[in-house]
Amino acid sequence: MKKIHCYAYSELPYILKTLAILCRKRCGAMGYYDKAVDRSTTKLEIPLVGINRVFHKVTTSDDPVIQKLTQEFRDSPKATVYATDAILAALMTCTRSVYSWDVVAQRLGQKTLILDKRDKSQFDLLTVNETAGEPPQDEGASMNSPANLALEATFINQNFSQQVLKKGGAWHVFPERNPFVEENDRDVASVGYRYRKWELSDDTDLVARCEHDAVMQSPDGTEVFMNIKAFNEWDPQPGSEWRQKLDSQRGAVLATELKNNSTKLAKWTISSILAGSQIIKLGYVARVHSRNSSKHVILGTQQFKPPEFATQINLDVGNSWGILRVMVDLLMKMKPGKYLILKDPNKPFVRIYNVPQNEFESEEEESEDEDESSDNEG
């Protein structure tokens, strides 16, 4: 087992060796942002509507595009790391994490490292008030338990990202189709995938699938890519209710969200920077009634340029790259095999465990392995 103290890397400087980022492939299709949503206020609330669209949250090793890229770079003299923007964001912002999370790392041969999320994990759920002085403490079936709040926040973000798009009309289509669409997927969520490549060091490259949520036309007519996220108010306190403060004191509301959701906001910002999005759009979504977690309204929006927003929230992007570089270097020095990168649930440590090769595999994968073994024996 290896142990990394998160705070030890909070001041680690790093400058990405190559700023020229190669875009290997572009896939998917995105809707256009509807600027009418920006007119929402606490007095002009917009009901949040459930959007029945398919969201694909495919891990790195199951991505057919990345599978092809691993073959393409197989004979490269350099080592290559493969990941998704969400996985990289978790690693790069680990100094802000309070809750536990984990990532599976597979060392294949001497030159390949694949970073995956674990099957059936809660990795894609959004935390709520993770970094607050008093994080949610309810347990069990309570709608304000950490688990149910995470489900609610994820539901809000998915629906908000689709509701704010223009209805009807053409979408912005990338050169290649969405690689995860299946025949029975009738209505797929707006998403554009960029497969990007960075040079982490002289002997290591990084390839990652990154996401845009939508496209927006700028005042000069050019199209800009954006990521769309939403804060959600779930337990309004007297004197700080969004319906009282959002229109006149939006900066104070944002500062409170940064304090209470520092990790989540840092992940959103890092993911936007990795994708090369020019805008990150933030929505403010509240419950219609504080005791009902199923009905919500949009109270307002705000937008930023991701690099500038990183500075505003005191997120050192160079330090985030440095943290990733340290983890990659450590993993590349280990023997080929499977490892679990685990954020300690009680301490500011990231631990790396060596695990059996078939650990965390789905039942379907295990069945396939058994079938192959039986065929070999026959």
N, C-alpha and C positions, 0 to 999 in steps of 0.2 A: 504494500500500500504506500502511496505517495500522498503527502499532505501539503496543500498550498494555503498560506495565510492570505486571505483576500486583501486585508488592509496593507499588507507589505507591498502591494503593487499599485496602491492608490496614487502614488506619485511617479510611477514608472513612465519615463518619456519614450516616445518612439515615433519615428518619421517613416512612413511607408516608402520603401525604396523607389518604387515606380508609381508615379501618379497617373500615368497613361493606363487606363483600365480597359482591357479588351472585352468587348461584348461578343461572346461566342454565338449565342442564339437568342432569338426573340420569339415568344410564343403567346398565343391567347388573344383575347379581345376585351376592350374596355369601353364602358359607356362614358358619356360626357357629363361633367358636373353641372347641375342646375343652380345657377347663382341666385335664383329666387329663394332658395333655402336660407341664404345669408340675411334675408329680411326678417327672419324669425326673431322675436323678442319675448320677454316675459309677459307682455300684453298681447302678443300675436303668436301664441303657441301653435306648433304644428304637431298633431298626433303622430306618434311613431307607429308605423304600420308593419306588420309581419310580412316579410318577403320570402316566398317559398322558392329559393334558389339553392343550387348545389354548390357547396364550398369544398374544395379538395385540399386536404392537409396531408400531403404525401411526404413521407420521410425521405431522406437523401438516397439511400440505397435502393429504394423502390421506384425512383424517378427514371423512366426510360431514356430521357435525354442525358442524364448524368451517367447512366450505364454505358451509353455510347461514347461519352467523353472519356470515361476511364479506359476504354479500349483505344481511343485516339491518342491519349497521352501515355499509354503503357510503356512505350519505348523511349520516353523522354529521359534525358540524363538527370533531370531534376525530380525531386519528390513532389507529390501533388496531394493537397488536402481538399476534400469534397464536403460540402455542407449546404445548409439553407440559411437564408438571412435570419430566420427566427432562432435557429440554433446558435449562430454566430453572435446574435444580439444578447442571448442569455449568457454566453461565456464572456463577452466583452463588457458587460455591465455587472459582473458578479460581485463587485465591491459594494453595490447598492442592494444586493439581495438580502432578504430576511427569511423568507420561506424557503423550504427545501425544493430542489429540482434535480433532475439528472439527465445526462446525455451519454449515449453509448458510443464508444470509439473503437473502430476496427482497424488494426494494423494489418494490412495485406502485403506480404512480401516486404521488401526493404524501402519501397518508394511510394506507397499508397496509404493514406489515412482517410477513413470515411467517418464522419460524425453524424450520428442518427439520434432521433428521439426513440424512446422505448415504446413498444407496442402497448396500447391500452393505458398509457400514462395520461396525466392531466396537463401535459406540457403546453397544449394550445389554449388552455383556459386562461382568462385574464384575471389577475389578482385584483383585489379591492382593498384600499387603505392598508397595503402591506407595510408601509414605512411610517404609518401614523403613530403618534405617541401611545394611543390606545387602539390597536387594531381590533377588528371584529372578534368577539369572544363567544357568540351564541353557538350552540351545538345542535347536533341532530337535524331534525326536519325544519328547524327555524328558517324562515326566508332570509334572515340576516346572518346565517352561519357563513363562514368563509367559503365553503363549498358551493352553497346556493347563490351567494353573491357573485362568485366567479362565473357560474352558469348564466346569471342574469346579465352581467357585464359583457360576456361573450355574445349572448343573444342580441343585446343592444347594439354592439359594434357591427355585427354582421348585417342586421337590418338597416341600421343607419347608413352604412356604406353603400347600400343598394337603393335606398329610398331617395337619396340626394341626387340621383342621376336623372338626366332628362328622359322623359317618357317617349317612346317611339323614336324614329330617326335612326341614322346610321351609327355604328360604333367604330372606334379606332381599332383596326385589326392589324396585328403583328404578322410578319411574313409566314410564320408557321402556326398551325392550329394548336390549341390547348392539348398537351400530351396526356392529360388525365381524363378527358371526356370519354364516357362510354355510351353505348347505343341507347341505354335507358335514361341517360341524363338529358332531360328535356329542356331545362332552364338552368343554365350554368351562371354562377355569379360573375360579375365584371372583374377581370384580373388580367394583368399582363406580366408575363415572366421574362426576366432577363437573366441569362446565364453569363456571369461575369468572371473575369480572371484577374487576379492581382499577383504581383511578385512580392511574397513575404520576405524573402531573403535571396541571396545568391544561389542557394540550392533548394529552395522551396517555393512552389506556387500554390495559390488558393483559388479554387473554382467554387462558385456558389450560385444557387438559384435564388433570385431576388424578385420581389413583387411590387408592382404598381397597382393601385386600386381603381384609378380613373384617369381621365384626361380632361383638361380645362383649357378653354381658349383665353389667351391673355389679351389685354387691351389692344396690342398691335397685331392681333390676328394669329399669332403663332400658337402652337399647341404645346402645353406643358404637362408633364406627368405628375401625379400626386398620390399621396397616401391619405386615407380618410380614417380617422379614429374618433372615439367619443368617450368623454368622461360621463359618469352617471352619479347623480345624487340619490342616495338611498336612505339617509338618516339625517334630515335637515335639523340643525340645532337652532334654538332661538337666537336671533341676531345675525345668523350667517346663512339664512335660507337664500338659495339662488334666486327665487322669485322676488326677493327684496334687494339683492345686491348686484345681480349679474349685469343689468343694463348700465348701472352707474359706477360700479367698482369691479369691472371684469378682471383687472390686473390683480386685485386682492384675491378673487376667486381662483385665478390660475395659480397664484403663489401658494394657496392652501392645497390645491390639488398636487402641486409639485412636492410639497412637504409630505402629504399623505400617500402619494403614489409615485415616488421618485423612481423606483425600479421600472415600473410599467412605462412611464414617460421616457425614460432613457432608452428602453428597448425600442419603442416606437421611433425615436429619433435616429438611433443607430440603423434600424432597418431601412428607414427612408434614405439615409446617406448611402448605405450599401447599394440600394437599388438605383441611386442617381435621380430620385424624385426631386423636382424643383420646388414642390410645395407639400407641406403637411397641414391638412385641414383638421381642426379639432372641433367637435360638436359638444354641446352641453345638453345632456338628456336627463330629465328628472322623472320620478314616479308621479303619476297623477295624484295618488294618495300614498302617503308614506307607508301605509299598512297593506298595500297591494303591489306586489313585485311584477305583475304581469302587464300593466298598462303604463305607458310612458309618453312624454311630450318632449319635443325639441324646443329649447328656450333660446338658443343662439349658437353662433359659430365663430371661429377665429382661425386665421391661417398664418403660417410662418414659412420662411425658407429654412430647411433643416440645418445647414451649417450654422446659421445665425442663431437659430433656436437652441442648438447645442451649447453655444456660448452663454445664452440667456439663462439656461437651467444649470450652468456650471458643470457641463459634461465635457470632459477633455477627451476628444476623439483620438488624439495621438496616444494618450494613455490607454484607451480601450484597445487600440491596435497592439500596444505593447503587451497587455495582458494576454491577448490571443496568441501573440508570438511566443511568449513564455510557455504557455500550455502546449502549443504545437511542438515546440522544441523538446519539451519534456516527453511527450508521447512518442515522438520520432526516435528518441533514444531507447525506448523500451522494445522488448522482443515482439515479433509479430504475434498477434492474438487479439482477444477482445477485452476491453476495459470499460469500467463504469466510472464516469465523472459525476460525483455526487456533491451537491452543496449541503453541508452539514446543517441539519434542522435546528440546531441549538447554538452553534458557534460560527464565527466568521471564517470558516475554512472550506476549501474545496478539496475533497479527497478523491484519489484515483485508485480504483481496485481492479486487479486482474480477475476476470471471471471466465467460466467455461465457455467454449466456443458456441455451444447451443443454448446458452442462457438468454432469456428474453425473446426467444423465437416464438412465433405464433404456432398454434396447433396445426395449422395448414402447412407451415414450413417443416415442422417436425414430422408430419405424416409423409411429406414428399421425401425427406431424408430417409425415413424408414423404408419407403418404397424403393428408393435407389439402392439402399443396402441389400434389400431382398433380391433385387435384380442382379446385383453383383454376386451374391451368394449362389444364385441359380446358375 
